[in-house]
Amino acid sequence: MAYVYSCDCGYVVRGETAEEFVADMEAHIKQAHPDMVGKLSREDMLAFGEEQ
């Protein structure tokens, strides 16, 4: 099951598994939204993802 989330900044977070999705989300947050680092739990990030 794949997960996808379109960030407000235009970046599309993707992952074939929950772990890949969270890793991509964490990397994106670190690079593009450093003020958000450490503010979202794994569960919060997965809640953003749409299962496909």
mmCIF entry with sequence, helices, sheets and N, C-alpha, C, O atoms, coordinates in Angstrom:
data_MODEL
# 
_entry.id   MODEL 
# 
_entity.id                         1 
_entity.type                       polymer 
_entity.pdbx_number_of_molecules   1 
# 
_entity_poly.entity_id                      1 
_entity_poly.type                           'polypeptide(L)' 
_entity_poly.nstd_linkage                   no 
_entity_poly.nstd_monomer                   no 
_entity_poly.pdbx_seq_one_letter_code       MAYVYSCDCGYVVRGETAEEFVADMEAHIKQAHPDMVGKLSREDMLAFGEEQ 
_entity_poly.pdbx_seq_one_letter_code_can   MAYVYSCDCGYVVRGETAEEFVADMEAHIKQAHPDMVGKLSREDMLAFGEEQ 
_entity_poly.pdbx_strand_id                 A 
# 
loop_
_entity_poly_seq.entity_id 
_entity_poly_seq.num 
_entity_poly_seq.mon_id 
_entity_poly_seq.hetero 
1 1  MET n 
1 2  ALA n 
1 3  TYR n 
1 4  VAL n 
1 5  TYR n 
1 6  SER n 
1 7  CYS n 
1 8  ASP n 
1 9  CYS n 
1 10 GLY n 
1 11 TYR n 
1 12 VAL n 
1 13 VAL n 
1 14 ARG n 
1 15 GLY n 
1 16 GLU n 
1 17 THR n 
1 18 ALA n 
1 19 GLU n 
1 20 GLU n 
1 21 PHE n 
1 22 VAL n 
1 23 ALA n 
1 24 ASP n 
1 25 MET n 
1 26 GLU n 
1 27 ALA n 
1 28 HIS n 
1 29 ILE n 
1 30 LYS n 
1 31 GLN n 
1 32 ALA n 
1 33 HIS n 
1 34 PRO n 
1 35 ASP n 
1 36 MET n 
1 37 VAL n 
1 38 GLY n 
1 39 LYS n 
1 40 LEU n 
1 41 SER n 
1 42 ARG n 
1 43 GLU n 
1 44 ASP n 
1 45 MET n 
1 46 LEU n 
1 47 ALA n 
1 48 PHE n 
1 49 GLY n 
1 50 GLU n 
1 51 GLU n 
1 52 GLN n 
# 
_struct_asym.id          A 
_struct_asym.entity_id   1 
# 
loop_
_struct_conf.conf_type_id 
_struct_conf.id 
_struct_conf.pdbx_PDB_helix_id 
_struct_conf.beg_label_comp_id 
_struct_conf.beg_label_asym_id 
_struct_conf.beg_label_seq_id 
_struct_conf.pdbx_beg_PDB_ins_code 
_struct_conf.end_label_comp_id 
_struct_conf.end_label_asym_id 
_struct_conf.end_label_seq_id 
_struct_conf.pdbx_end_PDB_ins_code 
_struct_conf.beg_auth_comp_id 
_struct_conf.beg_auth_asym_id 
_struct_conf.beg_auth_seq_id 
_struct_conf.end_auth_comp_id 
_struct_conf.end_auth_asym_id 
_struct_conf.end_auth_seq_id 
_struct_conf.pdbx_PDB_helix_class 
_struct_conf.details 
_struct_conf.pdbx_PDB_helix_length 
HELX_P HELX_P1 AA1 ALA A 18 ? ALA A 32 ? ALA A 18 ALA A 32 1 ? 15 
HELX_P HELX_P2 AA2 PRO A 34 ? MET A 36 ? PRO A 34 MET A 36 5 ? 3  
HELX_P HELX_P3 AA3 ARG A 42 ? PHE A 48 ? ARG A 42 PHE A 48 1 ? 7  
# 
_struct_conf_type.id          HELX_P 
_struct_conf_type.criteria    ? 
_struct_conf_type.reference   ? 
# 
_struct_sheet.id               AA1 
_struct_sheet.type             ? 
_struct_sheet.number_strands   3 
_struct_sheet.details          ? 
# 
loop_
_struct_sheet_order.sheet_id 
_struct_sheet_order.range_id_1 
_struct_sheet_order.range_id_2 
_struct_sheet_order.offset 
_struct_sheet_order.sense 
AA1 1 2 ? anti-parallel 
AA1 2 3 ? anti-parallel 
# 
loop_
_struct_sheet_range.sheet_id 
_struct_sheet_range.id 
_struct_sheet_range.beg_label_comp_id 
_struct_sheet_range.beg_label_asym_id 
_struct_sheet_range.beg_label_seq_id 
_struct_sheet_range.pdbx_beg_PDB_ins_code 
_struct_sheet_range.end_label_comp_id 
_struct_sheet_range.end_label_asym_id 
_struct_sheet_range.end_label_seq_id 
_struct_sheet_range.pdbx_end_PDB_ins_code 
_struct_sheet_range.beg_auth_comp_id 
_struct_sheet_range.beg_auth_asym_id 
_struct_sheet_range.beg_auth_seq_id 
_struct_sheet_range.end_auth_comp_id 
_struct_sheet_range.end_auth_asym_id 
_struct_sheet_range.end_auth_seq_id 
AA1 1 VAL A 12 ? GLY A 15 ? VAL A 12 GLY A 15 
AA1 2 TYR A 3  ? SER A 6  ? TYR A 3  SER A 6  
AA1 3 GLU A 50 ? GLU A 51 ? GLU A 50 GLU A 51 
# 
loop_
_atom_site.group_PDB 
_atom_site.id 
_atom_site.type_symbol 
_atom_site.label_atom_id 
_atom_site.label_alt_id 
_atom_site.label_comp_id 
_atom_site.label_asym_id 
_atom_site.label_entity_id 
_atom_site.label_seq_id 
_atom_site.pdbx_PDB_ins_code 
_atom_site.Cartn_x 
_atom_site.Cartn_y 
_atom_site.Cartn_z 
_atom_site.occupancy 
_atom_site.B_iso_or_equiv 
_atom_site.pdbx_formal_charge 
_atom_site.auth_seq_id 
_atom_site.auth_comp_id 
_atom_site.auth_asym_id 
_atom_site.auth_atom_id 
_atom_site.pdbx_PDB_model_num 
ATOM 1   N N  . MET A 1 1  ? 0.845  -1.174 0.000  1.00 0.00 ? 1  MET A N  1 
ATOM 2   C CA . MET A 1 1  ? 0.000  0.000  0.000  1.00 0.00 ? 1  MET A CA 1 
ATOM 3   C C  . MET A 1 1  ? 0.891  1.237  0.000  1.00 0.00 ? 1  MET A C  1 
ATOM 4   O O  . MET A 1 1  ? 1.763  1.372  0.858  1.00 0.00 ? 1  MET A O  1 
ATOM 5   N N  . ALA A 1 2  ? 0.681  2.131  -0.944 1.00 0.00 ? 2  ALA A N  1 
ATOM 6   C CA . ALA A 1 2  ? 1.474  3.344  -1.071 1.00 0.00 ? 2  ALA A CA 1 
ATOM 7   C C  . ALA A 1 2  ? 0.798  4.502  -0.330 1.00 0.00 ? 2  ALA A C  1 
ATOM 8   O O  . ALA A 1 2  ? -0.420 4.527  -0.155 1.00 0.00 ? 2  ALA A O  1 
ATOM 9   N N  . TYR A 1 3  ? 1.618  5.446  0.095  1.00 0.00 ? 3  TYR A N  1 
ATOM 10  C CA . TYR A 1 3  ? 1.139  6.646  0.773  1.00 0.00 ? 3  TYR A CA 1 
ATOM 11  C C  . TYR A 1 3  ? 1.612  7.862  -0.020 1.00 0.00 ? 3  TYR A C  1 
ATOM 12  O O  . TYR A 1 3  ? 2.736  7.892  -0.521 1.00 0.00 ? 3  TYR A O  1 
ATOM 13  N N  . VAL A 1 4  ? 0.732  8.870  -0.126 1.00 0.00 ? 4  VAL A N  1 
ATOM 14  C CA . VAL A 1 4  ? 1.050  10.089 -0.863 1.00 0.00 ? 4  VAL A CA 1 
ATOM 15  C C  . VAL A 1 4  ? 0.479  11.284 -0.104 1.00 0.00 ? 4  VAL A C  1 
ATOM 16  O O  . VAL A 1 4  ? -0.619 11.220 0.449  1.00 0.00 ? 4  VAL A O  1 
ATOM 17  N N  . TYR A 1 5  ? 1.245  12.375 -0.087 1.00 0.00 ? 5  TYR A N  1 
ATOM 18  C CA . TYR A 1 5  ? 0.776  13.631 0.503  1.00 0.00 ? 5  TYR A CA 1 
ATOM 19  C C  . TYR A 1 5  ? 1.344  14.788 -0.304 1.00 0.00 ? 5  TYR A C  1 
ATOM 20  O O  . TYR A 1 5  ? 2.546  14.833 -0.566 1.00 0.00 ? 5  TYR A O  1 
ATOM 21  N N  . SER A 1 6  ? 0.491  15.721 -0.698 1.00 0.00 ? 6  SER A N  1 
ATOM 22  C CA . SER A 1 6  ? 0.934  16.926 -1.403 1.00 0.00 ? 6  SER A CA 1 
ATOM 23  C C  . SER A 1 6  ? 1.079  18.048 -0.393 1.00 0.00 ? 6  SER A C  1 
ATOM 24  O O  . SER A 1 6  ? 0.089  18.553 0.137  1.00 0.00 ? 6  SER A O  1 
ATOM 25  N N  . CYS A 1 7  ? 2.310  18.431 -0.131 1.00 0.00 ? 7  CYS A N  1 
ATOM 26  C CA . CYS A 1 7  ? 2.608  19.498 0.820  1.00 0.00 ? 7  CYS A CA 1 
ATOM 27  C C  . CYS A 1 7  ? 2.139  20.831 0.247  1.00 0.00 ? 7  CYS A C  1 
ATOM 28  O O  . CYS A 1 7  ? 2.090  21.004 -0.971 1.00 0.00 ? 7  CYS A O  1 
ATOM 29  N N  . ASP A 1 8  ? 1.800  21.757 1.108  1.00 0.00 ? 8  ASP A N  1 
ATOM 30  C CA . ASP A 1 8  ? 1.373  23.086 0.686  1.00 0.00 ? 8  ASP A CA 1 
ATOM 31  C C  . ASP A 1 8  ? 2.433  23.795 -0.160 1.00 0.00 ? 8  ASP A C  1 
ATOM 32  O O  . ASP A 1 8  ? 2.101  24.663 -0.968 1.00 0.00 ? 8  ASP A O  1 
ATOM 33  N N  . CYS A 1 9  ? 3.698  23.433 0.020  1.00 0.00 ? 9  CYS A N  1 
ATOM 34  C CA . CYS A 1 9  ? 4.772  24.080 -0.736 1.00 0.00 ? 9  CYS A CA 1 
ATOM 35  C C  . CYS A 1 9  ? 4.916  23.500 -2.145 1.00 0.00 ? 9  CYS A C  1 
ATOM 36  O O  . CYS A 1 9  ? 5.694  24.012 -2.950 1.00 0.00 ? 9  CYS A O  1 
ATOM 37  N N  . GLY A 1 10 ? 4.175  22.442 -2.443 1.00 0.00 ? 10 GLY A N  1 
ATOM 38  C CA . GLY A 1 10 ? 4.220  21.849 -3.764 1.00 0.00 ? 10 GLY A CA 1 
ATOM 39  C C  . GLY A 1 10 ? 4.939  20.517 -3.850 1.00 0.00 ? 10 GLY A C  1 
ATOM 40  O O  . GLY A 1 10 ? 4.804  19.809 -4.848 1.00 0.00 ? 10 GLY A O  1 
ATOM 41  N N  . TYR A 1 11 ? 5.696  20.165 -2.830 1.00 0.00 ? 11 TYR A N  1 
ATOM 42  C CA . TYR A 1 11 ? 6.411  18.892 -2.834 1.00 0.00 ? 11 TYR A CA 1 
ATOM 43  C C  . TYR A 1 11 ? 5.423  17.752 -2.590 1.00 0.00 ? 11 TYR A C  1 
ATOM 44  O O  . TYR A 1 11 ? 4.510  17.886 -1.774 1.00 0.00 ? 11 TYR A O  1 
ATOM 45  N N  . VAL A 1 12 ? 5.600  16.642 -3.289 1.00 0.00 ? 12 VAL A N  1 
ATOM 46  C CA . VAL A 1 12 ? 4.756  15.473 -3.089 1.00 0.00 ? 12 VAL A CA 1 
ATOM 47  C C  . VAL A 1 12 ? 5.565  14.421 -2.334 1.00 0.00 ? 12 VAL A C  1 
ATOM 48  O O  . VAL A 1 12 ? 6.572  13.914 -2.829 1.00 0.00 ? 12 VAL A O  1 
ATOM 49  N N  . VAL A 1 13 ? 5.104  14.107 -1.134 1.00 0.00 ? 13 VAL A N  1 
ATOM 50  C CA . VAL A 1 13 ? 5.737  13.092 -0.294 1.00 0.00 ? 13 VAL A CA 1 
ATOM 51  C C  . VAL A 1 13 ? 5.162  11.746 -0.711 1.00 0.00 ? 13 VAL A C  1 
ATOM 52  O O  . VAL A 1 13 ? 3.947  11.599 -0.846 1.00 0.00 ? 13 VAL A O  1 
ATOM 53  N N  . ARG A 1 14 ? 6.045  10.756 -0.916 1.00 0.00 ? 14 ARG A N  1 
ATOM 54  C CA . ARG A 1 14 ? 5.597  9.432  -1.353 1.00 0.00 ? 14 ARG A CA 1 
ATOM 55  C C  . ARG A 1 14 ? 6.342  8.338  -0.604 1.00 0.00 ? 14 ARG A C  1 
ATOM 56  O O  . ARG A 1 14 ? 7.469  8.525  -0.145 1.00 0.00 ? 14 ARG A O  1 
ATOM 57  N N  . GLY A 1 15 ? 5.683  7.201  -0.495 1.00 0.00 ? 15 GLY A N  1 
ATOM 58  C CA . GLY A 1 15 ? 6.331  6.027  0.070  1.00 0.00 ? 15 GLY A CA 1 
ATOM 59  C C  . GLY A 1 15 ? 5.524  4.784  -0.246 1.00 0.00 ? 15 GLY A C  1 
ATOM 60  O O  . GLY A 1 15 ? 4.299  4.787  -0.118 1.00 0.00 ? 15 GLY A O  1 
ATOM 61  N N  . GLU A 1 16 ? 6.196  3.727  -0.655 1.00 0.00 ? 16 GLU A N  1 
ATOM 62  C CA . GLU A 1 16 ? 5.509  2.453  -0.919 1.00 0.00 ? 16 GLU A CA 1 
ATOM 63  C C  . GLU A 1 16 ? 5.069  1.784  0.377  1.00 0.00 ? 16 GLU A C  1 
ATOM 64  O O  . GLU A 1 16 ? 4.124  0.996  0.391  1.00 0.00 ? 16 GLU A O  1 
ATOM 65  N N  . THR A 1 17 ? 5.758  2.104  1.456  1.00 0.00 ? 17 THR A N  1 
ATOM 66  C CA . THR A 1 17 ? 5.405  1.586  2.781  1.00 0.00 ? 17 THR A CA 1 
ATOM 67  C C  . THR A 1 17 ? 5.289  2.766  3.736  1.00 0.00 ? 17 THR A C  1 
ATOM 68  O O  . THR A 1 17 ? 5.714  3.877  3.422  1.00 0.00 ? 17 THR A O  1 
ATOM 69  N N  . ALA A 1 18 ? 4.711  2.514  4.899  1.00 0.00 ? 18 ALA A N  1 
ATOM 70  C CA . ALA A 1 18 ? 4.603  3.566  5.907  1.00 0.00 ? 18 ALA A CA 1 
ATOM 71  C C  . ALA A 1 18 ? 5.987  4.076  6.294  1.00 0.00 ? 18 ALA A C  1 
ATOM 72  O O  . ALA A 1 18 ? 6.171  5.276  6.495  1.00 0.00 ? 18 ALA A O  1 
ATOM 73  N N  . GLU A 1 19 ? 6.953  3.180  6.400  1.00 0.00 ? 19 GLU A N  1 
ATOM 74  C CA . GLU A 1 19 ? 8.306  3.565  6.797  1.00 0.00 ? 19 GLU A CA 1 
ATOM 75  C C  . GLU A 1 19 ? 8.952  4.470  5.745  1.00 0.00 ? 19 GLU A C  1 
ATOM 76  O O  . GLU A 1 19 ? 9.601  5.459  6.087  1.00 0.00 ? 19 GLU A O  1 
ATOM 77  N N  . GLU A 1 20 ? 8.774  4.129  4.464  1.00 0.00 ? 20 GLU A N  1 
ATOM 78  C CA . GLU A 1 20 ? 9.324  4.961  3.386  1.00 0.00 ? 20 GLU A CA 1 
ATOM 79  C C  . GLU A 1 20 ? 8.648  6.329  3.358  1.00 0.00 ? 20 GLU A C  1 
ATOM 80  O O  . GLU A 1 20 ? 9.306  7.348  3.146  1.00 0.00 ? 20 GLU A O  1 
ATOM 81  N N  . PHE A 1 21 ? 7.341  6.350  3.571  1.00 0.00 ? 21 PHE A N  1 
ATOM 82  C CA . PHE A 1 21 ? 6.601  7.611  3.582  1.00 0.00 ? 21 PHE A CA 1 
ATOM 83  C C  . PHE A 1 21 ? 7.095  8.507  4.709  1.00 0.00 ? 21 PHE A C  1 
ATOM 84  O O  . PHE A 1 21 ? 7.363  9.689  4.490  1.00 0.00 ? 21 PHE A O  1 
ATOM 85  N N  . VAL A 1 22 ? 7.218  7.960  5.904  1.00 0.00 ? 22 VAL A N  1 
ATOM 86  C CA . VAL A 1 22 ? 7.675  8.755  7.053  1.00 0.00 ? 22 VAL A CA 1 
ATOM 87  C C  . VAL A 1 22 ? 9.100  9.245  6.819  1.00 0.00 ? 22 VAL A C  1 
ATOM 88  O O  . VAL A 1 22 ? 9.418  10.386 7.153  1.00 0.00 ? 22 VAL A O  1 
ATOM 89  N N  . ALA A 1 23 ? 9.960  8.406  6.254  1.00 0.00 ? 23 ALA A N  1 
ATOM 90  C CA . ALA A 1 23 ? 11.341 8.817  5.974  1.00 0.00 ? 23 ALA A CA 1 
ATOM 91  C C  . ALA A 1 23 ? 11.375 9.966  4.974  1.00 0.00 ? 23 ALA A C  1 
ATOM 92  O O  . ALA A 1 23 ? 12.142 10.913 5.151  1.00 0.00 ? 23 ALA A O  1 
ATOM 93  N N  . ASP A 1 24 ? 10.550 9.896  3.918  1.00 0.00 ? 24 ASP A N  1 
ATOM 94  C CA . ASP A 1 24 ? 10.504 10.971 2.929  1.00 0.00 ? 24 ASP A CA 1 
ATOM 95  C C  . ASP A 1 24 ? 9.937  12.235 3.554  1.00 0.00 ? 24 ASP A C  1 
ATOM 96  O O  . ASP A 1 24 ? 10.427 13.333 3.291  1.00 0.00 ? 24 ASP A O  1 
ATOM 97  N N  . MET A 1 25 ? 8.909  12.087 4.377  1.00 0.00 ? 25 MET A N  1 
ATOM 98  C CA . MET A 1 25 ? 8.308  13.245 5.059  1.00 0.00 ? 25 MET A CA 1 
ATOM 99  C C  . MET A 1 25 ? 9.338  13.899 5.985  1.00 0.00 ? 25 MET A C  1 
ATOM 100 O O  . MET A 1 25 ? 9.470  15.123 5.992  1.00 0.00 ? 25 MET A O  1 
ATOM 101 N N  . GLU A 1 26 ? 10.060 13.105 6.758  1.00 0.00 ? 26 GLU A N  1 
ATOM 102 C CA . GLU A 1 26 ? 11.075 13.659 7.665  1.00 0.00 ? 26 GLU A CA 1 
ATOM 103 C C  . GLU A 1 26 ? 12.165 14.393 6.887  1.00 0.00 ? 26 GLU A C  1 
ATOM 104 O O  . GLU A 1 26 ? 12.589 15.478 7.286  1.00 0.00 ? 26 GLU A O  1 
ATOM 105 N N  . ALA A 1 27 ? 12.621 13.809 5.778  1.00 0.00 ? 27 ALA A N  1 
ATOM 106 C CA . ALA A 1 27 ? 13.659 14.441 4.967  1.00 0.00 ? 27 ALA A CA 1 
ATOM 107 C C  . ALA A 1 27 ? 13.151 15.754 4.374  1.00 0.00 ? 27 ALA A C  1 
ATOM 108 O O  . ALA A 1 27 ? 13.873 16.750 4.350  1.00 0.00 ? 27 ALA A O  1 
ATOM 109 N N  . HIS A 1 28 ? 11.916 15.750 3.901  1.00 0.00 ? 28 HIS A N  1 
ATOM 110 C CA . HIS A 1 28 ? 11.340 16.975 3.333  1.00 0.00 ? 28 HIS A CA 1 
ATOM 111 C C  . HIS A 1 28 ? 11.201 18.057 4.395  1.00 0.00 ? 28 HIS A C  1 
ATOM 112 O O  . HIS A 1 28 ? 11.548 19.214 4.157  1.00 0.00 ? 28 HIS A O  1 
ATOM 113 N N  . ILE A 1 29 ? 10.701 17.688 5.551  1.00 0.00 ? 29 ILE A N  1 
ATOM 114 C CA . ILE A 1 29 ? 10.543 18.667 6.635  1.00 0.00 ? 29 ILE A CA 1 
ATOM 115 C C  . ILE A 1 29 ? 11.898 19.263 7.000  1.00 0.00 ? 29 ILE A C  1 
ATOM 116 O O  . ILE A 1 29 ? 12.029 20.477 7.161  1.00 0.00 ? 29 ILE A O  1 
ATOM 117 N N  . LYS A 1 30 ? 12.901 18.403 7.127  1.00 0.00 ? 30 LYS A N  1 
ATOM 118 C CA . LYS A 1 30 ? 14.244 18.875 7.498  1.00 0.00 ? 30 LYS A CA 1 
ATOM 119 C C  . LYS A 1 30 ? 14.791 19.857 6.472  1.00 0.00 ? 30 LYS A C  1 
ATOM 120 O O  . LYS A 1 30 ? 15.409 20.858 6.834  1.00 0.00 ? 30 LYS A O  1 
ATOM 121 N N  . GLN A 1 31 ? 14.564 19.572 5.192  1.00 0.00 ? 31 GLN A N  1 
ATOM 122 C CA . GLN A 1 31 ? 15.107 20.412 4.130  1.00 0.00 ? 31 GLN A CA 1 
ATOM 123 C C  . GLN A 1 31 ? 14.280 21.680 3.907  1.00 0.00 ? 31 GLN A C  1 
ATOM 124 O O  . GLN A 1 31 ? 14.844 22.769 3.801  1.00 0.00 ? 31 GLN A O  1 
ATOM 125 N N  . ALA A 1 32 ? 12.956 21.554 3.835  1.00 0.00 ? 32 ALA A N  1 
ATOM 126 C CA . ALA A 1 32 ? 12.115 22.672 3.414  1.00 0.00 ? 32 ALA A CA 1 
ATOM 127 C C  . ALA A 1 32 ? 11.402 23.407 4.542  1.00 0.00 ? 32 ALA A C  1 
ATOM 128 O O  . ALA A 1 32 ? 11.023 24.569 4.393  1.00 0.00 ? 32 ALA A O  1 
ATOM 129 N N  . HIS A 1 33 ? 11.219 22.721 5.679  1.00 0.00 ? 33 HIS A N  1 
ATOM 130 C CA . HIS A 1 33 ? 10.467 23.307 6.790  1.00 0.00 ? 33 HIS A CA 1 
ATOM 131 C C  . HIS A 1 33 ? 11.181 23.042 8.129  1.00 0.00 ? 33 HIS A C  1 
ATOM 132 O O  . HIS A 1 33 ? 10.615 22.406 9.018  1.00 0.00 ? 33 HIS A O  1 
ATOM 133 N N  . PRO A 1 34 ? 12.411 23.527 8.265  1.00 0.00 ? 34 PRO A N  1 
ATOM 134 C CA . PRO A 1 34 ? 13.199 23.204 9.462  1.00 0.00 ? 34 PRO A CA 1 
ATOM 135 C C  . PRO A 1 34 ? 12.546 23.630 10.776 1.00 0.00 ? 34 PRO A C  1 
ATOM 136 O O  . PRO A 1 34 ? 12.866 23.085 11.832 1.00 0.00 ? 34 PRO A O  1 
ATOM 137 N N  . ASP A 1 35 ? 11.637 24.594 10.717 1.00 0.00 ? 35 ASP A N  1 
ATOM 138 C CA . ASP A 1 35 ? 10.934 25.023 11.925 1.00 0.00 ? 35 ASP A CA 1 
ATOM 139 C C  . ASP A 1 35 ? 9.977  23.951 12.440 1.00 0.00 ? 35 ASP A C  1 
ATOM 140 O O  . ASP A 1 35 ? 9.515  24.031 13.578 1.00 0.00 ? 35 ASP A O  1 
ATOM 141 N N  . MET A 1 36 ? 9.675  22.949 11.613 1.00 0.00 ? 36 MET A N  1 
ATOM 142 C CA . MET A 1 36 ? 8.746  21.879 11.995 1.00 0.00 ? 36 MET A CA 1 
ATOM 143 C C  . MET A 1 36 ? 9.453  20.611 12.474 1.00 0.00 ? 36 MET A C  1 
ATOM 144 O O  . MET A 1 36 ? 8.795  19.660 12.896 1.00 0.00 ? 36 MET A O  1 
ATOM 145 N N  . VAL A 1 37 ? 10.791 20.586 12.414 1.00 0.00 ? 37 VAL A N  1 
ATOM 146 C CA . VAL A 1 37 ? 11.539 19.399 12.823 1.00 0.00 ? 37 VAL A CA 1 
ATOM 147 C C  . VAL A 1 37 ? 11.202 19.050 14.275 1.00 0.00 ? 37 VAL A C  1 
ATOM 148 O O  . VAL A 1 37 ? 11.284 19.891 15.170 1.00 0.00 ? 37 VAL A O  1 
ATOM 149 N N  . GLY A 1 38 ? 10.823 17.788 14.480 1.00 0.00 ? 38 GLY A N  1 
ATOM 150 C CA . GLY A 1 38 ? 10.531 17.286 15.815 1.00 0.00 ? 38 GLY A CA 1 
ATOM 151 C C  . GLY A 1 38 ? 9.132  17.593 16.322 1.00 0.00 ? 38 GLY A C  1 
ATOM 152 O O  . GLY A 1 38 ? 8.790  17.223 17.445 1.00 0.00 ? 38 GLY A O  1 
ATOM 153 N N  . LYS A 1 39 ? 8.320  18.259 15.519 1.00 0.00 ? 39 LYS A N  1 
ATOM 154 C CA . LYS A 1 39 ? 6.983  18.644 15.977 1.00 0.00 ? 39 LYS A CA 1 
ATOM 155 C C  . LYS A 1 39 ? 5.892  17.661 15.585 1.00 0.00 ? 39 LYS A C  1 
ATOM 156 O O  . LYS A 1 39 ? 4.788  17.717 16.126 1.00 0.00 ? 39 LYS A O  1 
ATOM 157 N N  . LEU A 1 40 ? 6.185  16.760 14.650 1.00 0.00 ? 40 LEU A N  1 
ATOM 158 C CA . LEU A 1 40 ? 5.192  15.786 14.210 1.00 0.00 ? 40 LEU A CA 1 
ATOM 159 C C  . LEU A 1 40 ? 5.637  14.381 14.592 1.00 0.00 ? 40 LEU A C  1 
ATOM 160 O O  . LEU A 1 40 ? 6.789  14.007 14.376 1.00 0.00 ? 40 LEU A O  1 
ATOM 161 N N  . SER A 1 41 ? 4.729  13.614 15.155 1.00 0.00 ? 41 SER A N  1 
ATOM 162 C CA . SER A 1 41 ? 5.029  12.223 15.459 1.00 0.00 ? 41 SER A CA 1 
ATOM 163 C C  . SER A 1 41 ? 4.860  11.377 14.202 1.00 0.00 ? 41 SER A C  1 
ATOM 164 O O  . SER A 1 41 ? 4.334  11.850 13.194 1.00 0.00 ? 41 SER A O  1 
ATOM 165 N N  . ARG A 1 42 ? 5.296  10.160 14.263 1.00 0.00 ? 42 ARG A N  1 
ATOM 166 C CA . ARG A 1 42 ? 5.121  9.227  13.149 1.00 0.00 ? 42 ARG A CA 1 
ATOM 167 C C  . ARG A 1 42 ? 3.638  9.116  12.801 1.00 0.00 ? 42 ARG A C  1 
ATOM 168 O O  . ARG A 1 42 ? 3.269  9.122  11.627 1.00 0.00 ? 42 ARG A O  1 
ATOM 169 N N  . GLU A 1 43 ? 2.804  9.017  13.810 1.00 0.00 ? 43 GLU A N  1 
ATOM 170 C CA . GLU A 1 43 ? 1.363  8.896  13.602 1.00 0.00 ? 43 GLU A CA 1 
ATOM 171 C C  . GLU A 1 43 ? 0.790  10.153 12.947 1.00 0.00 ? 43 GLU A C  1 
ATOM 172 O O  . GLU A 1 43 ? -0.093 10.068 12.093 1.00 0.00 ? 43 GLU A O  1 
ATOM 173 N N  . ASP A 1 44 ? 1.301  11.327 13.356 1.00 0.00 ? 44 ASP A N  1 
ATOM 174 C CA . ASP A 1 44 ? 0.865  12.583 12.731 1.00 0.00 ? 44 ASP A CA 1 
ATOM 175 C C  . ASP A 1 44 ? 1.194  12.573 11.236 1.00 0.00 ? 44 ASP A C  1 
ATOM 176 O O  . ASP A 1 44 ? 0.360  12.936 10.406 1.00 0.00 ? 44 ASP A O  1 
ATOM 177 N N  . MET A 1 45 ? 2.411  12.156 10.906 1.00 0.00 ? 45 MET A N  1 
ATOM 178 C CA . MET A 1 45 ? 2.829  12.132 9.511  1.00 0.00 ? 45 MET A CA 1 
ATOM 179 C C  . MET A 1 45 ? 1.984  11.164 8.704  1.00 0.00 ? 45 MET A C  1 
ATOM 180 O O  . MET A 1 45 ? 1.574  11.478 7.587  1.00 0.00 ? 45 MET A O  1 
ATOM 181 N N  . LEU A 1 46 ? 1.719  9.990  9.259  1.00 0.00 ? 46 LEU A N  1 
ATOM 182 C CA . LEU A 1 46 ? 0.906  9.007  8.540  1.00 0.00 ? 46 LEU A CA 1 
ATOM 183 C C  . LEU A 1 46 ? -0.520 9.502  8.342  1.00 0.00 ? 46 LEU A C  1 
ATOM 184 O O  . LEU A 1 46 ? -1.168 9.142  7.359  1.00 0.00 ? 46 LEU A O  1 
ATOM 185 N N  . ALA A 1 47 ? -1.014 10.316 9.259  1.00 0.00 ? 47 ALA A N  1 
ATOM 186 C CA . ALA A 1 47 ? -2.362 10.865 9.126  1.00 0.00 ? 47 ALA A CA 1 
ATOM 187 C C  . ALA A 1 47 ? -2.462 11.804 7.920  1.00 0.00 ? 47 ALA A C  1 
ATOM 188 O O  . ALA A 1 47 ? -3.542 11.959 7.349  1.00 0.00 ? 47 ALA A O  1 
ATOM 189 N N  . PHE A 1 48 ? -1.354 12.428 7.530  1.00 0.00 ? 48 PHE A N  1 
ATOM 190 C CA . PHE A 1 48 ? -1.345 13.298 6.354  1.00 0.00 ? 48 PHE A CA 1 
ATOM 191 C C  . PHE A 1 48 ? -1.416 12.474 5.057  1.00 0.00 ? 48 PHE A C  1 
ATOM 192 O O  . PHE A 1 48 ? -1.956 12.937 4.052  1.00 0.00 ? 48 PHE A O  1 
ATOM 193 N N  . GLY A 1 49 ? -0.877 11.273 5.088  1.00 0.00 ? 49 GLY A N  1 
ATOM 194 C CA . GLY A 1 49 ? -0.788 10.469 3.875  1.00 0.00 ? 49 GLY A CA 1 
ATOM 195 C C  . GLY A 1 49 ? -2.098 9.866  3.448  1.00 0.00 ? 49 GLY A C  1 
ATOM 196 O O  . GLY A 1 49 ? -2.881 9.386  4.268  1.00 0.00 ? 49 GLY A O  1 
ATOM 197 N N  . GLU A 1 50 ? -2.325 9.897  2.148  1.00 0.00 ? 50 GLU A N  1 
ATOM 198 C CA . GLU A 1 50 ? -3.485 9.222  1.571  1.00 0.00 ? 50 GLU A CA 1 
ATOM 199 C C  . GLU A 1 50 ? -3.019 7.844  1.110  1.00 0.00 ? 50 GLU A C  1 
ATOM 200 O O  . GLU A 1 50 ? -2.034 7.724  0.382  1.00 0.00 ? 50 GLU A O  1 
ATOM 201 N N  . GLU A 1 51 ? -3.728 6.817  1.536  1.00 0.00 ? 51 GLU A N  1 
ATOM 202 C CA . GLU A 1 51 ? -3.374 5.462  1.128  1.00 0.00 ? 51 GLU A CA 1 
ATOM 203 C C  . GLU A 1 51 ? -3.874 5.227  -0.286 1.00 0.00 ? 51 GLU A C  1 
ATOM 204 O O  . GLU A 1 51 ? -5.011 5.549  -0.629 1.00 0.00 ? 51 GLU A O  1 
ATOM 205 N N  . GLN A 1 52 ? -2.992 4.655  -1.096 1.00 0.00 ? 52 GLN A N  1 
ATOM 206 C CA . GLN A 1 52 ? -3.371 4.371  -2.491 1.00 0.00 ? 52 GLN A CA 1 
ATOM 207 C C  . GLN A 1 52 ? -3.073 2.941  -2.830 1.00 0.00 ? 52 GLN A C  1 
ATOM 208 O O  . GLN A 1 52 ? -3.320 2.509  -3.955 1.00 0.00 ? 52 GLN A O  1 
# 
